């Protein structure tokens, strides 16, 4: 069965398993992370290890997901539901398409709005550079990149020291944090620089090594 083979592959960039949905704040992070990336699917009624538990209260699960998508995500995240039975157990599938309204923010329990992206099987908080990349990438205009001395210095530094932190780039280029972020955003959008996001920080490296 297609669903079973998908579950056997495990969680990843576009797939997440949930025993049940009980917290709208927490699930909103996953919803915006999928919308801000390439889209994804939630399998509700499936444990982290792939064990199929089944959904006991489908209406409640749908309600919390829709509440999270429309009240705890800004802009609201699109949701499409499917149902599948595996070994006579109901698995609720919530599909989230990639959005053209990036970036999407999730309302945290601290009352603040945060941007999340999907990195492997985790929903990770995005830094300002990634947020700006998402914002600019949703626009139709392209990026015309002129290789000034600073762009050349940055590429040379990344090739020698990769991967590096934003603070290291600021020091090397002798630029303010704001100007360095703007430079990085342009170079990421132009496909020259890549950013690797972790729970701890964002690291930068050349797109082509």
GUKE-436545 format. One record per residue: x, z, y of N, C-alpha, C in turn. Coordinates in steps of 0.1 Angstrom, whole numbers, padded with zeros to 4 digits, always signed. Layout:
<nodes>
XZYXZYXZY/...
</nodes>
This chain:
<nodes>
+0008+0000-0012+0000+0000+0000+0009+0000+0012/+0005-0008+0022+0013-0010+0035+0015+0004+0042/+0005+0012+0043+0007+0025+0050+0017+0034+0043/+0016+0034+0029+0025+0042+0022+0040+0038+0024/+0042+0025+0023+0056+0020+0025+0061+0023+0039/+0052+0023+0049+0055+0026+0063+0059+0041+0064/+0052+0049+0057+0055+0064+0057+0068+0067+0050/+0071+0059+0039+0083+0061+0032+0096+0058+0041/+0094+0049+0051+0105+0046+0060+0108+0057+0069/+0099+0067+0071+0101+0078+0079+0099+0076+0094/+0100+0087+0102+0097+0086+0116+0108+0078+0123/+0105+0072+0134+0115+0064+0141+0111+0062+0155/+0117+0051+0161+0114+0048+0175+0100+0045+0178/+0093+0039+0168+0079+0035+0170+0069+0041+0160/+0074+0052+0154+0065+0059+0145+0067+0074+0145/+0056+0082+0145+0057+0096+0146+0046+0102+0137/+0050+0112+0129+0040+0119+0120+0036+0132+0126/+0023+0135+0124+0017+0148+0129+0008+0154+0118/+0010+0167+0115+0001+0173+0106-0013+0173+0112/-0014+0177+0124-0026+0177+0132-0023+0177+0147/-0033+0175+0155-0031+0175+0169-0038+0187+0175/-0030+0196+0181-0036+0209+0186-0033+0212+0200/-0023+0205+0206-0018+0208+0219-0017+0195+0227/-0026+0193+0237-0026+0181+0245-0014+0179+0253/-0008+0190+0258+0005+0189+0266+0016+0183+0258/+0017+0188+0245+0028+0184+0237+0027+0169+0232/+0015+0165+0228+0013+0152+0224+0013+0142+0235/+0011+0146+0247+0012+0137+0259+0026+0132+0260/+0036+0140+0257+0050+0136+0257+0053+0124+0248/+0047+0125+0236+0049+0114+0226+0042+0101+0231/+0030+0103+0237+0022+0091+0241+0029+0084+0252/+0034+0091+0262+0041+0084+0273+0055+0078+0268/+0061+0085+0259+0074+0080+0254+0072+0067+0247/+0061+0065+0239+0058+0053+0233+0055+0042+0243/+0046+0046+0253+0042+0036+0263+0053+0032+0272/+0063+0041+0274+0075+0037+0283+0085+0029+0275/+0084+0029+0262+0093+0021+0253+0087+0008+0248/+0087+0007+0235+0082-0006+0229+0068-0003+0223/+0062+0008+0226+0049+0011+0220+0052+0019+0206/+0041+0023+0200+0044+0030+0187+0030+0035+0181/+0032+0042+0170+0020+0047+0163+0022+0061+0159/+0011+0069+0160+0010+0082+0155+0002+0082+0142/+0008+0088+0131+0000+0090+0119-0004+0105+0118/-0016+0108+0120-0021+0121+0120-0027+0124+0106/-0022+0136+0101-0025+0139+0087-0013+0137+0078/-0002+0135+0084+0011+0133+0076+0021+0142+0081/+0027+0150+0072+0038+0159+0075+0051+0152+0079/+0060+0160+0085+0073+0154+0089+0081+0148+0078/+0079+0154+0066+0086+0148+0054+0079+0137+0047/+0068+0132+0053+0060+0121+0048+0049+0125+0038/+0048+0138+0035+0037+0143+0026+0024+0141+0033/+0015+0134+0026+0001+0132+0032-0008+0143+0030/-0012+0149+0041-0020+0161+0041-0035+0157+0043/-0037+0147+0051-0051+0143+0054-0056+0150+0066/-0065+0143+0073-0072+0149+0085-0085+0156+0081/-0086+0168+0086-0098+0176+0082-0109+0175+0092/-0106+0173+0105-0116+0172+0116-0112+0161+0125/-0116+0149+0121-0113+0136+0128-0118+0137+0143/-0130+0141+0145-0135+0141+0159-0127+0150+0168/-0122+0161+0163-0114+0170+0171-0100+0164+0174/-0094+0157+0164-0081+0151+0166-0083+0140+0177/-0093+0132+0176-0096+0121+0185-0098+0127+0199/-0105+0137+0200-0108+0143+0213-0096+0148+0220/-0087+0155+0213-0075+0160+0219-0065+0148+0223/-0065+0138+0215-0056+0127+0218-0061+0119+0231/-0075+0117+0231-0080+0111+0243-0079+0119+0256/-0080+0132+0254-0078+0141+0265-0064+0140+0270/-0054+0140+0261-0040+0139+0265-0038+0126+0272/-0043+0115+0266-0040+0101+0271-0046+0099+0285/-0058+0105+0288-0064+0103+0301-0063+0114+0311/-0060+0126+0307-0059+0137+0316-0044+0142+0318/-0037+0140+0307-0023+0146+0307-0012+0135+0308/-0017+0123+0310-0007+0111+0312-0011+0104+0325/-0001+0101+0332-0003+0094+0345+0007+0083+0346/+0003+0070+0348-0011+0065+0346-0016+0068+0331/-0029+0067+0329-0035+0069+0316-0028+0060+0306/-0027+0065+0294-0021+0057+0283-0032+0051+0274/-0031+0038+0271-0041+0031+0262-0039+0036+0248/-0050+0039+0241-0051+0043+0227-0060+0034+0219/-0056+0031+0207-0065+0024+0198-0064+0031+0184/-0076+0034+0179-0076+0042+0166-0079+0033+0154/-0073+0037+0143-0076+0031+0130-0077+0043+0120/-0084+0040+0109-0085+0050+0098-0080+0043+0085/-0073+0051+0077-0068+0047+0064-0069+0058+0054/-0073+0055+0042-0074+0065+0031-0062+0063+0021/-0055+0073+0019-0044+0073+0010-0046+0085+0000/-0047+0081-0013-0050+0091-0023-0062+0100-0019/-0072+0093-0014-0085+0099-0010-0084+0109+0002/-0073+0107+0009-0071+0116+0021-0071+0107+0033/-0077+0111+0044-0079+0104+0056-0066+0105+0065/-0060+0094+0068-0050+0094+0078-0055+0087+0091/-0055+0094+0102-0059+0088+0115-0047+0082+0121/-0048+0069+0125-0037+0062+0132-0040+0060+0146/-0032+0064+0155-0034+0062+0169-0022+0052+0174/-0026+0041+0178-0016+0031+0183-0015+0030+0198/-0003+0031+0203-0001+0031+0217+0008+0019+0220/+0002+0009+0228+0010-0003+0231+0020-0001+0242/+0031-0009+0242+0040-0009+0253+0033-0011+0266/+0035-0004+0276+0028-0005+0289+0035-0014+0299/+0027-0020+0307+0032-0028+0319+0030-0020+0332/+0028-0007+0330+0026+0002+0342+0036+0013+0342/+0048+0010+0337+0058+0020+0336+0063+0024+0350/+0068+0037+0352+0069+0047+0341+0056+0055+0340/+0053+0060+0328+0042+0070+0326+0048+0084+0326/+0040+0093+0332+0044+0107+0333+0035+0116+0324/+0040+0126+0318+0032+0136+0310+0032+0149+0318/+0020+0155+0318+0019+0168+0325+0024+0179+0316/+0034+0186+0321+0040+0197+0313+0032+0210+0314/+0035+0219+0306+0028+0232+0307+0033+0240+0319/+0043+0235+0326+0048+0241+0338+0040+0235+0350/+0031+0226+0348+0023+0220+0358+0029+0209+0365/+0041+0204+0360+0048+0193+0366+0047+0181+0358/+0049+0169+0364+0048+0156+0357+0062+0152+0354/+0064+0148+0341+0078+0144+0336+0077+0131+0329/+0088+0123+0329+0088+0110+0322+0096+0112+0309/+0091+0107+0298+0097+0107+0285+0099+0093+0280/+0110+0092+0272+0112+0079+0265+0115+0082+0250/+0114+0072+0242+0116+0074+0228+0130+0070+0224/+0137+0080+0218+0151+0078+0214+0151+0081+0199/+0152+0071+0190+0151+0073+0176+0138+0079+0172/+0138+0091+0166+0125+0098+0163+0121+0109+0172/+0127+0109+0184+0124+0120+0193+0119+0115+0207/+0111+0123+0213+0106+0120+0227+0115+0128+0237/+0123+0121+0244+0133+0127+0253+0130+0126+0267/+0133+0137+0275+0131+0137+0289+0140+0127+0296/+0135+0118+0304+0143+0108+0311+0149+0113+0324/+0161+0109+0327+0167+0112+0340+0163+0102+0350/+0167+0104+0363+0163+0096+0374+0167+0082+0372/+0179+0079+0367+0183+0065+0366+0173+0057+0356/+0170+0064+0345+0161+0057+0335+0147+0056+0341/+0143+0066+0349+0129+0065+0355+0129+0053+0365/+0140+0051+0373+0141+0040+0382+0141+0027+0375/+0148+0026+0364+0149+0014+0356+0135+0010+0350/+0128+0020+0346+0114+0018+0341+0105+0013+0352/+0107+0019+0364+0098+0015+0375+0102+0000+0379/+0114-0003+0380+0118-0016+0384+0115-0027+0374/+0116-0023+0361+0115-0032+0350+0100-0037+0349/+0091-0029+0354+0077-0033+0353+0073-0043+0364/+0082-0045+0373+0079-0055+0384+0084-0069+0379/+0078-0079+0385+0081-0093+0381+0094-0098+0387/+0098-0093+0398+0110-0098+0404+0123-0095+0396/+0132-0104+0395+0144-0102+0388+0155-0095+0396/+0167-0093+0391+0177-0087+0397+0189-0096+0400/+0192-0098+0412+0204-0107+0416+0216-0097+0418/+0225-0098+0409+0236-0089+0410+0249-0096+0415/+0254-0091+0426+0267-0096+0431+0278-0087+0428/+0289-0092+0423+0300-0084+0418+0309-0080+0430/+0306-0069+0436+0314-0064+0447+0325-0056+0441/+0334-0050+0449+0345-0042+0444+0340-0030+0436/+0329-0024+0440+0323-0012+0433+0318-0016+0419/+0311-0027+0418+0307-0032+0405+0318-0034+0395/+0329-0040+0401+0341-0043+0392+0348-0030+0388/+0349-0021+0398+0355-0008+0395+0347+0000+0384/+0334-0001+0385+0325+0006+0375+0327+0000+0361/+0327-0013+0360+0328-0019+0347+0342-0016+0341/+0352-0017+0349+0365-0014+0345+0366+0001+0340/+0360+0010+0347+0360+0024+0343+0353+0026+0330/+0341+0020+0329+0333+0021+0317+0340+0016+0305/+0347+0004+0306+0355-0001+0295+0366+0008+0291/+0372+0015+0300+0383+0023+0297+0379+0037+0292/+0368+0042+0297+0364+0056+0294+0351+0058+0287/+0344+0048+0283+0331+0049+0277+0330+0059+0266/+0318+0066+0264+0307+0066+0274+0310+0077+0284/+0304+0076+0296+0307+0085+0307+0294+0090+0313/+0296+0102+0320+0284+0108+0327+0283+0103+0341/+0272+0105+0347+0270+0100+0361+0280+0107+0370/+0282+0120+0369+0291+0127+0377+0305+0121+0377/+0309+0117+0365+0323+0111+0364+0323+0098+0372/+0312+0090+0371+0312+0077+0378+0312+0079+0393/+0305+0089+0398+0305+0093+0412+0319+0096+0417/+0326+0104+0409+0339+0108+0413+0349+0096+0413/+0348+0088+0403+0357+0076+0402+0354+0066+0413/+0342+0063+0416+0339+0053+0427+0339+0059+0441/+0339+0073+0441+0339+0080+0454+0326+0076+0462/+0315+0076+0454+0302+0074+0460+0293+0086+0458/+0282+0086+0467+0273+0097+0465+0265+0095+0453/+0258+0106+0448+0250+0105+0436+0239+0094+0438/+0233+0094+0449+0222+0084+0452+0227+0070+0451/+0238+0067+0457+0243+0053+0457+0248+0049+0443/+0254+0059+0436+0258+0056+0422+0246+0053+0413/+0235+0060+0415+0223+0058+0407+0217+0044+0410/+0217+0041+0422+0212+0027+0426+0220+0016+0420/+0233+0018+0420+0242+0008+0415+0240+0007+0400/+0239+0018+0393+0237+0018+0378+0223+0012+0375/+0213+0015+0382+0200+0009+0380+0201-0006+0380/+0207-0012+0391+0208-0026+0392+0216-0032+0380/+0227-0026+0376+0235-0031+0365+0228-0030+0352/+0220-0020+0350+0213-0018+0337+0202-0029+0337/+0195-0031+0348+0185-0042+0348+0190-0056+0346/+0203-0057+0351+0210-0070+0349+0215-0072+0335/+0214-0062+0327+0219-0063+0313+0234-0061+0312/+0241-0055+0322+0255-0054+0322+0259-0040+0317/+0251-0030+0320+0254-0016+0316+0243-0011+0307/+0246-0002+0298+0236+0004+0289+0236+0019+0291/+0225+0025+0290+0224+0040+0291+0219+0046+0278/+0226+0056+0273+0222+0063+0261+0217+0077+0265/+0204+0079+0262+0198+0092+0266+0198+0102+0254/+0203+0114+0257+0202+0125+0247+0195+0136+0253/+0193+0147+0245+0186+0159+0251+0195+0165+0261/+0208+0163+0260+0217+0170+0269+0220+0162+0282/+0221+0149+0281+0225+0141+0293+0223+0126+0290/+0226+0118+0301+0226+0104+0300+0240+0099+0301/+0244+0090+0291+0258+0085+0291+0257+0070+0293/+0267+0065+0300+0267+0051+0304+0279+0044+0297/+0277+0031+0294+0287+0023+0287+0284+0008+0290/+0294-0001+0288+0291-0015+0290+0281-0020+0280/+0273-0029+0284+0263-0035+0275+0269-0043+0264/+0281-0050+0268+0288-0058+0258+0302-0052+0258/+0307-0048+0246+0320-0042+0245+0329-0052+0238/
</nodes>
